[in-house]
């Protein structure tokens, strides 16, 4: 974060290095020697695809799904754009994964240092929409948009959230400099060009906005060599990596450090990353890691077929081979006494740099104790021919009185007049600060009229 940014206005997530977080990729996970026996759960094999739950207008071609072994997969122009199933059973598994990933971040939905009054957020490849729903609930004053290629999101969502059908591998339809934060999670195996993806994110972000990408490795490992390369778990990663050469979308995003390379190539600055391990069954001794492992096992076994079928079909496996592999995989991952599997996670977050003009305004704003988000709010206002500042956009979201109240808390002399929704709002601030505020407005193209204090 630039030194000039007012840090006090940002929401600081719990550090991913805290005692409750998953371990760094270089740390060993201590194994619990007391292991509870696993109970086989009956899993409902039902499937479904809610094609009426999107707020966007969907064409018949987008609603055309490919069926493999009785499961549905998204099909775009004859080619599957996502390797996982998109039916109800897989949706349940992805909701479990959301909880697992969130636990791995100590319950935080993001690691990027976002403003508490963030205005507009984009969730790319939102899937079931569960992250976007949680984020919209947490930030009710923020407009949240989730995009995906499949209309599988629910209809009942927070009023500040909407879903749109969009392929993130095509040109994005959003205007430049329009979002404060772009969230990208678990798109491994879906992206042919990570550089292009992050270039698009850079384009739609406002100066000073943040991008965050969270990905998992398909390679299942262990600290104690309990996951053998010739086992079903040991072959999971190599199988997906082999299939990726046919599909054309890499699964080695984490191993090849594609996230960090892509944000660097796109022009982002203040690049941060967090590498960690996520247990896939409750073998850890640490209670928090054990809980994560419980959800890791549930995710891995809830819909193994939905994860494997398309990849196996790509490699020419027979239905019997798929069935045998899945049965062995589930048996191994549930064997908590003898197998201690984990996967690598990588989160990268970075900031779009600001222009010299933006930095100058923020420096002035920092002197006035005004946050970047408030400056962005000011940009939503224009002046009429009389030179009076009037609201012309986002009047239902932006509260100019609140801005003035914030200024009034820290300054006590001088006087400036604003018009908001037809009513004059008068406040007083220091004479020196008033000149700085006037300069901020003028640099953004406003006509500002002020009066000395009477």
C-alpha positions in Angstrom: 0.0 0.0 0.0 1.4 3.4 -0.9 2.7 5.4 2.1 0.4 8.2 1.2 -2.8 6.1 1.5 -4.8 6.7 4.7 -4.4 3.3 6.3 -6.8 4.1 9.1 -9.7 3.9 6.7 -8.9 0.4 5.5 -10.2 -2.9 6.8 -7.3 -5.0 7.9 -7.8 -8.7 7.6 -6.5 -11.0 10.2 -2.9 -11.9 9.3 -2.6 -15.2 7.5 0.4 -15.9 9.7 -1.6 -15.8 12.9 -1.7 -18.9 15.2 -5.1 -20.0 13.7 -4.1 -19.9 10.1 -3.0 -22.8 7.9 0.7 -23.3 7.9 3.1 -21.7 5.4 4.1 -24.0 2.5 7.5 -24.6 4.1 6.1 -25.6 7.5 5.3 -29.2 8.6 1.8 -30.1 9.8 1.9 -32.0 13.1 -0.1 -35.3 12.9 -2.7 -36.2 15.5 -1.9 -39.7 16.9 -5.4 -40.1 18.1 -7.5 -40.8 15.0 -11.3 -41.2 15.0 -12.7 -43.8 12.7 -14.5 -42.4 9.6 -18.1 -43.2 9.0 -19.2 -43.7 5.4 -21.9 -41.1 4.6 -24.6 -41.8 2.1 -24.3 -39.2 -0.7 -27.3 -38.3 -2.8 -26.3 -38.7 -6.4 -29.0 -36.3 -7.6 -28.2 -33.6 -10.1 -29.7 -30.4 -11.3 -29.0 -27.2 -13.0 -30.9 -24.1 -12.1 -31.1 -22.3 -15.5 -33.6 -19.7 -14.3 -31.6 -18.2 -11.5 -29.5 -15.8 -13.4 -30.4 -12.1 -13.6 -28.9 -11.9 -17.1 -30.5 -12.8 -20.4 -29.3 -16.3 -21.4 -29.2 -17.6 -24.9 -30.0 -21.1 -25.7 -26.4 -21.8 -26.7 -25.2 -20.9 -23.2 -27.9 -23.2 -21.7 -26.7 -26.1 -23.7 -24.8 -28.5 -21.5 -22.7 -31.5 -22.2 -23.6 -34.8 -20.5 -20.8 -37.2 -19.4 -21.8 -40.4 -17.5 -25.1 -38.8 -16.4 -23.5 -35.5 -15.2 -23.8 -32.1 -16.8 -20.9 -29.9 -17.8 -20.9 -26.4 -19.3 -20.5 -26.4 -23.0 -19.7 -23.2 -25.0 -19.5 -23.4 -28.8 -19.1 -27.1 -28.5 -16.2 -27.1 -26.1 -16.4 -27.3 -22.3 -15.1 -24.1 -20.8 -15.1 -25.5 -17.3 -13.7 -28.9 -16.5 -15.9 -29.5 -13.4 -19.6 -30.4 -13.3 -22.1 -27.6 -13.0 -25.0 -29.5 -11.6 -26.5 -29.4 -8.1 -24.2 -32.0 -6.5 -21.1 -30.2 -7.7 -22.6 -26.9 -6.6 -22.9 -28.3 -3.1 -19.3 -29.4 -3.2 -18.1 -25.9 -4.3 -20.1 -24.3 -1.4 -18.1 -26.7 0.9 -14.9 -25.5 -0.8 -15.9 -21.9 -0.1 -16.2 -22.6 3.6 -12.9 -24.6 3.6 -11.0 -21.7 1.8 -12.5 -19.1 4.1 -11.5 -21.1 7.2 -8.0 -21.3 5.7 -8.0 -17.4 5.8 -9.2 -17.3 9.4 -12.7 -16.5 8.3 -11.7 -13.6 6.1 -13.2 -13.2 2.6 -10.1 -11.3 1.4 -6.5 -10.5 2.2 -6.3 -7.3 0.2 -6.5 -4.2 2.4 -9.9 -2.9 1.3 -11.7 0.3 2.4 -14.5 -0.3 4.9 -16.8 1.8 2.7 -15.7 0.1 -0.6 -18.1 1.0 -3.4 -18.0 -1.6 -6.2 -16.6 -5.1 -6.4 -16.4 -7.7 -9.2 -16.2 -11.5 -8.5 -14.9 -13.3 -11.6 -15.9 -17.0 -12.1 -18.3 -16.7 -9.1 -19.7 -20.3 -9.5 -22.6 -20.7 -7.1 -22.1 -17.1 -6.0 -21.5 -18.0 -2.4 -18.4 -15.7 -1.9 -20.2 -12.8 -3.6 -23.2 -13.3 -1.3 -21.1 -13.3 1.8 -19.2 -10.3 0.6 -22.4 -8.4 -0.2 -23.8 -9.2 3.3 -20.6 -8.0 4.9 -20.5 -4.7 2.9 -24.2 -3.8 2.4 -23.2 -0.4 1.0 -21.1 -1.9 -1.8 -22.4 -2.9 -5.2 -21.2 -6.5 -6.0 -21.3 -8.1 -9.4 -20.6 -11.8 -9.9 -19.9 -13.3 -13.3 -19.8 -16.9 -14.5 -20.4 -18.9 -17.7 -23.1 -21.0 -16.1 -26.4 -19.6 -14.6 -26.3 -21.7 -11.4 -26.5 -18.9 -8.8 -29.6 -18.5 -6.5 -32.3 -15.9 -7.1 -32.6 -14.8 -3.5 -29.5 -12.7 -2.9 -28.7 -9.5 -1.0 -30.1 -6.4 -2.8 -26.6 -5.0 -3.5 -25.6 -8.1 -5.5 -26.4 -9.1 -9.0 -25.1 -11.9 -11.3 -24.2 -11.7 -15.0 -23.4 -14.4 -17.5 -19.9 -13.7 -18.9 -16.9 -15.7 -20.1 -13.9 -14.2 -18.4 -11.7 -15.5 -21.2 -13.5 -13.2 -23.7 -13.3 -9.4 -23.6 -14.9 -8.1 -20.5 -17.9 -5.8 -21.0 -17.3 -3.5 -18.0 -16.1 0.1 -18.5 -12.5 1.0 -17.6 -11.7 2.3 -14.1 -15.1 1.1 -12.7 -14.3 -1.3 -9.8 -12.5 -1.0 -6.4 -11.7 -4.7 -6.1 -11.6 -7.7 -8.4 -11.8 -11.1 -6.8 -10.7 -14.2 -8.7 -10.8 -17.6 -6.9 -10.3 -21.3 -8.0 -10.2 -20.9 -11.8 -7.4 -23.5 -12.1 -7.9 -25.4 -15.3 -10.2 -22.7 -16.7 -7.9 -20.0 -18.0 -5.8 -20.4 -21.2 -4.0 -17.1 -20.7 -3.5 -15.8 -17.2 -1.7 -12.7 -18.5 -4.8 -11.7 -20.5 -7.1 -12.4 -17.4 -5.1 -10.0 -15.2 -4.8 -7.4 -17.9 -8.6 -7.3 -18.1 -8.7 -7.0 -14.3 -6.2 -4.1 -14.5 -8.3 -2.3 -17.1 -11.6 -2.4 -15.1 -10.0 -1.4 -11.8 -10.0 2.2 -10.6 -6.5 3.6 -9.9 -5.7 2.4 -6.3 -8.0 -0.6 -6.7 -7.0 -4.1 -5.7 -7.0 -7.5 -7.4 -6.8 -10.8 -5.5 -6.4 -14.3 -7.0 -6.6 -17.4 -4.9 -5.7 -20.8 -6.4 -5.0 -24.4 -5.4 -2.5 -26.9 -6.7 -4.0 -30.2 -8.0 -0.9 -32.1 -6.7 -1.7 -33.9 -3.4 1.4 -34.1 -1.1 2.3 -35.1 2.4 5.1 -34.2 4.9 5.7 -37.8 5.9 5.6 -39.6 2.5 2.2 -41.1 3.4 0.9 -40.1 -0.1 2.8 -42.3 -2.6 3.2 -41.3 -6.2 1.6 -44.5 -7.4 -1.4 -44.2 -5.1 -4.8 -42.8 -6.3 -4.1 -39.5 -4.4 -0.6 -39.4 -5.8 -1.9 -39.7 -9.3 -4.6 -37.0 -8.9 -2.3 -34.1 -9.8 -0.5 -35.9 -12.7 -3.9 -36.9 -14.1 -5.2 -33.4 -14.2 -2.0 -32.0 -15.5 -1.9 -34.5 -18.3 -5.6 -33.7 -19.2 -4.7 -30.0 -19.3 -2.5 -30.5 -22.2 -5.5 -31.7 -24.1 -7.9 -29.1 -22.7 -5.5 -26.3 -23.3 -6.0 -24.7 -19.8 -3.1 -25.3 -17.3 -3.6 -26.8 -13.9 0.0 -25.8 -12.8 -1.0 -22.3 -11.9 0.5 -22.5 -8.4 3.6 -24.5 -9.3 4.4 -22.2 -12.2 3.7 -19.0 -10.1 1.4 -17.8 -12.9 -0.6 -15.5 -10.6 2.3 -13.4 -9.5 3.8 -13.3 -13.0 0.5 -12.2 -14.5 -0.1 -9.3 -12.0 3.5 -8.1 -12.6 3.0 -8.3 -16.4 -0.3 -6.4 -16.2 1.4 -3.5 -14.4 0.2 -3.9 -10.8 2.3 -2.7 -7.9 2.5 -3.5 -4.2 2.3 -7.2 -5.0 1.8 -9.5 -2.0 1.6 -13.3 -1.8 0.8 -16.0 0.7 1.7 -19.7 0.2 0.2 -22.2 2.5 -0.9 -25.9 3.0 -4.5 -27.1 3.2 -5.1 -30.5 4.8 -7.5 -32.8 2.9 -8.5 -34.9 5.9 -8.6 -34.2 9.7 -5.2 -35.7 10.4 -3.7 -32.5 12.0 -3.3 -32.2 15.7 -4.0 -28.5 15.7 -7.8 -28.1 16.2 -8.2 -25.3 13.6 -6.3 -27.3 11.0 -8.3 -30.4 11.9 -11.5 -28.5 11.2 -10.2 -27.4 7.8 -9.2 -31.0 7.1 -12.7 -32.2 7.9 -14.1 -29.9 5.2 -11.2 -30.8 2.9 -12.2 -34.5 3.1 -15.9 -33.6 2.7 -15.1 -31.5 -0.4 -12.9 -34.2 -1.9 -15.4 -37.0 -1.4 -18.7 -35.1 -1.8 -18.6 -35.1 -5.6 -15.4 -36.9 -6.7 -17.2 -38.0 -9.8 -18.0 -34.4 -10.8 -14.3 -33.5 -10.5 -13.0 -36.5 -12.3 -15.5 -37.4 -15.0 -14.6 -34.8 -17.6 -10.9 -35.1 -17.1 -11.0 -38.9 -17.3 -13.2 -38.7 -20.4 -10.7 -36.3 -22.0 -8.0 -39.0 -21.4 -10.2 -41.8 -22.7 -10.8 -43.7 -19.5 -13.6 -46.2 -19.5 -16.5 -45.8 -17.0 -15.2 -48.9 -15.2 -11.7 -47.3 -14.8 -13.3 -44.1 -13.5 -15.4 -46.0 -11.0 -12.4 -48.0 -9.7 -10.2 -44.9 -9.4 -12.8 -42.9 -7.5 -13.4 -45.7 -5.1 -9.7 -46.1 -4.3 -9.3 -42.3 -4.0 -12.1 -42.0 -1.5 -10.7 -45.0 0.5 -7.3 -43.4 0.7 -8.3 -39.9 1.6 -10.6 -41.2 4.4 -7.8 -43.3 5.9 -6.7 -40.6 8.4 -4.4 -43.0 10.3 -2.2 -43.8 7.4 -2.6 -40.9 4.9 -1.9 -37.3 5.7 -2.6 -35.4 2.5 -2.5 -31.7 1.8 -2.4 -29.3 -1.2 -0.7 -26.0 -1.7 -2.6 -22.8 -1.8 -1.4 -19.5 -3.2 -3.1 -16.1 -2.8 -1.7 -13.1 -4.6 -3.1 -9.5 -4.2 -1.8 -6.4 -5.8 -2.8 -2.7 -6.4 -3.4 -0.8 -9.6 -1.1 2.2 -9.4 -2.5 5.7 -9.3 -1.8 8.5 -11.7 0.2 11.6 -10.6 -3.0 13.6 -10.4 -4.7 10.9 -8.2 -1.7 10.7 -6.0 -1.7 14.5 -5.6 -5.3 14.5 -4.6 -4.8 11.7 -2.2 -1.9 13.4 -0.6 -4.1 16.5 -0.1 -6.9 14.2 1.2 -4.5 12.6 3.6 -3.7 16.0 5.0 -7.5 16.5 5.5 -7.9 13.0 7.0 -10.1 11.9 4.1 -9.9 8.4 2.7 -9.3 7.4 -0.9 -12.9 6.1 -1.0 -14.2 9.5 -0.1 -12.2 11.1 -2.9 -13.7 8.6 -5.2 -17.2 9.6 -3.9 -16.3 13.2 -4.6 -15.6 12.3 -8.2 -19.3 11.2 -8.6 -20.4 14.8 -8.2 -20.4 17.6 -10.8 -21.2 21.3 -10.9 -23.9 23.1 -12.8 -23.5 26.4 -14.6 -24.1 28.4 -11.4 -21.0 26.9 -9.8 -22.9 25.0 -7.2 -21.9 21.4 -6.4 -24.9 19.1 -7.1 -25.5 15.4 -6.9 -26.0 14.0 -10.4 -25.2 10.3 -9.9 -25.4 7.5 -7.3 -27.4 9.8 -5.0 -28.8 6.7 -3.3 -25.4 5.4 -2.4 -23.2 8.4 -1.8 -23.9 10.5 1.2 -22.4 13.9 0.9 -23.5 15.0 4.3 -21.5 12.1 5.8 -18.4 13.4 3.9 -18.9 16.9 5.3 -19.5 15.5 8.8 -16.2 13.6 8.6 -14.4 16.8 7.6 -16.2 18.8 10.3 -14.9 16.4 13.0 -11.3 17.3 12.4 -11.5 21.0 11.3 -13.2 24.0 12.9 -13.0 27.3 10.9 -13.8 28.7 7.5 -17.1 27.9 5.6 -17.9 26.1 2.4 -21.4 25.5 0.9 -22.6 22.4 -0.8 -25.9 21.4 -2.3 -27.2 17.9 -1.7 -30.6 16.7 -2.9 -31.8 20.3 -3.1 -30.9 21.2 0.5 -27.9 23.4 1.5 -25.4 21.8 3.8 -23.1 24.2 5.6 -20.1 23.2 7.5 -16.9 24.9 8.8 -13.3 23.8 8.4 -9.9 25.4 8.9 -8.9 28.1 6.5 -5.8 26.3 5.4 -7.6 23.0 5.1 -10.4 24.8 3.1 -7.8 25.8 0.5 -6.6 22.3 0.2 -10.1 20.9 -0.2 -10.9 23.5 -2.8 -7.7 22.5 -4.7 -8.9 18.8 -4.6 -12.2 19.8 -6.2 -10.7 22.0 -8.8 -8.1 19.4 -9.8 -11.1 17.1 -10.5 -12.8 19.7 -12.7 -15.2 21.2 -10.2 -16.2 24.8 -9.9 -16.0 25.6 -6.2 -17.4 28.7 -4.4 -16.4 29.4 -0.8 -16.9 32.2 1.7 -14.9 33.3 4.7 -16.3 32.6 8.0 -18.6 35.4 9.2 
